[in-house]
Amino acid sequence: MHMGLHHLHNHATMRIGTSFVRRRCALATARGRARLEEEALAALNGVLDPALARCKRLAVQPDATVAVKLEFRSGAMRRGAVEAAAAAAIEALPWARRSSVESTLSRPRSFMGSNAPPSLRHVGALVGISSCKGGVGKSTMTAQLGFALAARGLRVGLLDVDICGPSLPQMLGLRGQSVHRAASGWSPVYVNHPDDAAAADVELGVMSVGFMTPSDDAALIWRGPRKNGLIRQFLTDVDWGELDYLLVDTPPGTSDEHISLVQLLGATLGPHDGAIVVSTPQEVALLDVRKELSFCAKTQLRVLGVVENMSGLAVPLRSLTLRDADGADATGPALALLAERCPELLELSAHVDVFPAARGGAEAMAASFGVPFLGRVPIEPALTRACEAGRRSLPGSPDVVRPIADRILASTEMEREAEEAAASMMDGSL
């Protein structure tokens, strides 16, 4: 045993000595330091979420200290944890003596024109969730996309301009809240669910006429001019602060609210701003949603993509309620029989096309208009329960909206990086 310990000690000494020799040799030349910096950068990129932070500068010092400067695009609340993960990744390299990690927080870069209201000049991207058809899930999509983007550490605002049917207070667990007026303007109501670990660290502000009515059942019987006036106030008088995304939940149709938004913002919208159009698969919905896409084309409003909502119902077999010919509940005996005779069937899901796709559904419609198709979201009972409870998708249930959020985020980030690279090239040529 003594010989074994002696061998292990010699092996460890040789490894440390080899790392030391490699480090000294690499640090002696510029080419060697560049190779170590590439290795350190690869380790760093393995732990960084590009949606939250990027490495702005990395240098290997002569004493093998790795100096890193991170730039956080957002996610200030997670800044300490990301810095700690970056330092651990660097110090895990066998040749690195220590790490020095600093960081800065970048202001969301807004591409809106100089005519944008002051309240929107620090909004990274403004995205309208729209559809000419009612009942296709625009508010559900707005709320759950807001949760999904905020869960990535992004600063997100939700603006509800469905004046006559505001749904966001319910879907975000904010019923009964009210708007406060400060010197800088109206303050959004922020989502705060301390009992919900998934929503404990999100930054999600909401503005809705639902916070201003005397009761949840009060009807707003307003003509167009009064609606337009409130929308103008929402766009100019709300103190959003710095946001990465402002999602706007719009009502059905292509009339007052939509025209007001386009008229007030049309000249100021940038390349990351636009509309996400929501539809369901059947022709009776597509017939109206095509009108929304035509409206966007006529008003030169960019379509970021089309989402097919309620695209089939998939339910695990274990979650189904089974009934006999008389309508009595036969779930228990049926599942017990399956477990005894054919247990592998219990791992399957039942799938039903509740709304059969007409002529290729929303994907074919998007292709015919030459706009991106962002994906399908199935009917998910757990998602319905989450919206009723004002929560993000419930623990243990599939997060069916997250892939859509990831595609939106990837698209805008790629465009942002391309524009930043082009701007850098322009600066270098001057």
Disulfide bonds with the S-S distance in Angstrom:
none
